[in-house]
Amino acid sequence: MSNNSYINWHSMSDIAISNLIGTFIKHHRLDQNMTQGEVSEAAGISRSTLSLLERGQKVNLASLIQVLRVLDKLTVLEGFKVQRQISPMLLAEMDQKKRYRARHKTDKRDNKDFEAQESDW
């Protein structure tokens, strides 16, 4: 496991989290051997905005997303995906309503005719 799995996010200040994001961006930019100018130009932001981001300063969310896109790191946003969960009770109710057999379709008129017929028995 990586050390990041043991980070207590709740105990971190906003500044510490911003610094962590900046370190992440800088690490992956350097890992891809890209300059601040190259990344900022590809992202459509100024080099100073990228510098602020890497230093953990305030930048707008759109700038962060653009930089993540350029660095091919949008997958880090996977944690924001909302997945609808079904409660066990609702799942059990749905399972009870599930059909397990197929029936022949009958016409209501046929049923009336059948009921009206006398049986020889």
N, C-alpha and C positions, 0 to 999 in steps of 0.2 A: 504494500500500500504506500501511497505517497504521503508526505508530511502534510499536504493540504487537507487530507481527510480528517485530521485531528485539530484543525483550526476551530476555535470557539468563536464563531462569527458574532454571537450576541455580545460578547465581552469586548469586541473591537470597536474603536471609535470610527466615526465617518471618515476622518482623516486617514486612519490606518488602513481602512478598506480602499480608499482612493489611492493610497500609495501602493497597495498590493496590486490594484488594477494597472497602475502605471508601470510597475515592475514587470507585470505580465506582458504588456504591450511592448515595452522596450526589449525584453528578452526575445520575444518572437520576431520582432523587427530585425534585431541583430543576428538571430539564428538564420534568418532568410537572407542575410547579407544585404539589407536595404538601408539606405540613408533616410534620415528624417525627410529630406526633400523629396525623395522618390515616393515614400509612403503618403506624405501629405498631398503631393500632386495627384497621385492615383486616387486618393480618397476625396479630393476636391475640397480640402481644407488648407489653412495656412500652416506653414512650418511651425510658427509660434504656438498655434493651437495644439499641434501634436506634441510639442515640447512641454506644454502645460499638462497635457494628459499623462505623459510619461513621468512627470514629476508629482503626480497625484493632485494636481490643482483642479479647480472646477472648469469643466467644459460641458457643452450640451450633449445630450444623449445621442442625437443624430450623428455628431462627430465620432463618438465612440463606436457606433454601429458601422459607420463608413470605414473606420480604421480596421475593425475586426473583419470586415468583408475583404479588404485589401490583403490582410494577413491570412486569409482563409481560416479564420478562427470563430466564425459565427456559431459553431457548435457549442461554445461555452454558454450560449443563451438557452440551451436545452432545459436547464433547470427552471425556466420561466414558463414552460409549456404546462397548460392546465389540462389535466386528465380527469374526466368525469368518472367518479367511482360510484358503484352501485352498492347499496347496503346489503348485508346478508339476508335481511328480511324481505327486501324487494326482490332479490334474486330468487329466493325460495318461492315467492308468490308467482313470479314469472315462470318458474319451472313447473308449477302446478297447472298453469294455464296452457302449457306447451302440449301440442297434440302428439299423441303416440301412435294413433291408428287413423287410417283413412276410412271414410264411410262412403257408401254409394249415395250419389245425389238422387233425391227423389223429388218429384214434382208434387206440389200440394194437392193438385187435382187428383193425382193417382192415389194419394192417401185417402181422400174422401171417397173415391170409388171403391177402394179396398174395404173401408169401414162399412160402407153401405151394403156390400155383398154378403149374402147369407152363406153360412158354411153348412155343408152337408154333415158335418160331424155332430 
